[in-house]
Amino acid sequence: MKIGEKAKVAVALTATIEPSEAIPNLLIRHPSERLGEYLKSIQWWSKLANQHGFDLFVFENSGRTSDLSKFESESVSVVPAPIQDPTEVIRGKGAGESLILSFASKVLCDYALVLKCTGRLQVLNAPDLLSRHLSVPSAQVMISWNANFSQVDTRCFSVRPAFLREWMSAIESEVSDDQGFDLESQSAGWLLTQILAGHQIMDFSRSPAIVGRSGSEGVSYSQRKARARLLIEGVVRGRLRTDPR
């Protein structure tokens, strides 16, 4: 059964083709370079959406949605997201991302579940991540944490839209990369408070198999390494299940 036949599901990609020069801590800046990576990624996600029956939304916040419009179809939407105020740009890409996600949560309010991913990246096991979350109706978020629970990986996570709206509303004004209050740490802090309040916040049972390149550091995540990681995790979890001790 296709994912889209189980529930109304969307994938939300965030995109900034032409970032402001004032945004700190951003290595990949040139619009043509970024656009090329977005085009490659969106093409991959579009095929996945058709195969698995979910809707794909691309939220672009630099006024360049026309560069992506060729992908629009019945299942793919390219949506202009609010452009960050010039006086707020210095707060960094995390602040811009939270603004996009706050907007996206309203657009996607009718969906049962949303998988968020940074727009230039691909996630090889995205269907498995969505299926896992759909199997736990009480889970508000599934996301990867670091070892000491001080940060979450906001490149890719699945979330209920109403909870995403509450999440971004709570931290949007606090995110400021230049002050050390990045999206990852502010999100972790708020999610911990939600766990204490009784909400079910879960770690991914398997890590997102990410392929692409980091815009902040230029680090490449190869398909070979992503597939190898999936294989290793599968073997380890299989042994844990069959261990008689």
N, C-alpha and C positions, 0 to 999 in steps of 0.2 A: 504494500500500500504506500502511495506517495505521501510525503509529509503534509502536503496541502490538503489531502483527503482526511487527515486526522483532526486538523484544526486550522483556523485562519492564521497563517504564519507569514512574517515578513523578515527580510534581511535589510538592514539599514547601513549603507556605506556613507561615511563622512568624507568630504572632499574639499580641498582648498587649492585650486589650480594656481592662483596668483597671490601668494601670501605677501603681507606687508613687509617692507624692509625693516620695520621696527620690531618685528617679532623676534625675541631672543631664542637662542639655543635651537636653531634650525639649520641643518647642513644642506639639505636638498631644497634649494630655493627657486631655481630657474623655472618659469612657467612651462616652457616646452618640455623640459625633462620630467616635470611632475605630470603634465598632461599625458605624455607617452605611457607612464606607469599606470595612470588611472584608466586609460583606454584599454590596456592589456588586461587589467584586473576586472573591469566591468564586463568585458567580453566573456571572461571566464565565469563570472557570477551569473551572467545572463543565461548561459548554457545550463548551469546548475539549477537555476530557477525553473527553466522549462522541464528539466528532467525530473525534478522533485515536487513541482506544483506549488511553490511558494512565490510570493511577490517580492520584487527587488526595488528598493528605493535608494536613489543616490541624492544626498543632500549636499549641495555645493554652496559655499559662502563667500566667494570672491567675485560674484557677478559674471561667471564664465559658464553658465549652464548650457549655452548654445554650443559649446565645444563638445558636449556629451549627448546632445539631443538625438543623434542618430541611433542611439540604443533604445529609445522610447518605443514601447509596445504595450500590448494588453497587460503584460506581467511586469514591465519595467518602467519606472517613473523617475524622471530627473527633476528634482525640486529645488528651487532657489531658496536657500536658507538665509536668515538675517546676517548681514555683513557686520562684523565687529566694529563698534565705534572707534574712530581713530585714537581717541584719548584712552581707550581700554586695551589697545593692541599690545602695549608694553607688558601687560600681565601674562602674555605668552599664549602659545598654541593650546594649552590646556583650558584656558578661559574661553577661547574660541570654540573648542570642542564641546564644552559644557553648554554653551549657548545653542549650538547646533542640536545637541541631544535634547535639550529642553523643548525646542521647537518641534523636533521629530516626534517626541512623545505625544504631542497634541495631534499631529497629522496621523499617527498610527494608533490612535486610541481605540479603534474598533478591532484591533488584532489581539488574538489570544497570547501571542508570544512574538518577541522581536529578537533577532540575533544581530548585534551591532558589530561592525568591523571597520577598522581604518581602511579608507577607500582604495589605497594602493596595494593592499595585501589580499592574499587568497588564503582560505582555510580549507585544507583538503578534507578534513573530517567534519565539515559543517553540518551535513545531514545527521550524522551520529550525535553531535552535540544538541541539535534541536530535538531529536527523538528522545534523548535522555531527559531533557527538561520537560517535555510533554508528558513523560511517564511519571512525573512528580508534580501533580497539580498544585500542591501547597507551596512549592518553591517559588519565591519571588525573583531571585537572581541566581544564576550559575556563573561563576567567575573564578579565575585563578588568583591565588594569594601568594605572596612571598613567604619565606620561612618564618619570619617573626610577626606576620600579620600587620605589618606597617604600611604595606602597599598592595594594591590589586592591579591586575593587568587589564587596562582599559582598551587595549587594542581589539580585543574580541571578548564578548560576553553575551549571554542571553538573559532577557528580562521581561517582566510583565510591563506593558506601557504605562499603566497608572503608577506603578512603583518607580519607573524611570523618571516620570514627571516630578514625583515627590523628592526623589534623590537629587535631581539636578536643581530643583528649586531650593533645596537646603544648602547646597555647596557652591552654587554658581558664583555668588558674590565673593566667596572666600578663596577661590582658586587664583593663584598668582605665582607663576613660575619664577619670576625675578626675586620673590620673597621666600622661595623655598616651599611654598604651599602648592605643590603640583596636584594635578587632577587625580593621580594614582594614590597619593597619601591622604588627600582630603576625602576621597571616596572610601578608602579603607576605614578611616575613622568613623565616618557616618554609618557605614554598613555594620560595623561592630555595635554601634548603639542600637541598630535595628534588630540585631541578633538578641541583645539583652532585652529588647522590647517584645520578643517572642516571634519575630518574623523568621521564616526559614530562608536562610542565605546559604547556598551550597557551593562547594568547590566543584569544578568540573571533574568528572570521574576519569576523563582522559584530557590531556593538554590539547589545546587547539594546535593543529598542525599547520603552522603559519609559513607561507611562502611569500617572498617579496623583499622590500628594502625599507629600513628605518629612515624616516625623513629627518629625524633629529641627529642621528649618528652616522647614517650611511651604511649601517651594518646590513649585510645581505642574509636572508634566510632561504636556503636552497631547498628545492623540492626533494632532493636526495636525502638531506638531513631530516626533513620533516617526515618523510616516509620511514626512515630508519627509526626515528623516535617512536612513531606509532607502532612499529613492529616490536620494539623493545618493551614498550609499555604493555602491549598485548601479551607478550610472553610472561612478563613479571606477574601481571594480574592473573593470568591463567595458572601459574604455579601457586600463587597465594590461595586461589580457590580450591586447588587439589591437594594442598599440603595437609596430611592427615593429623598433624600434631595439634 
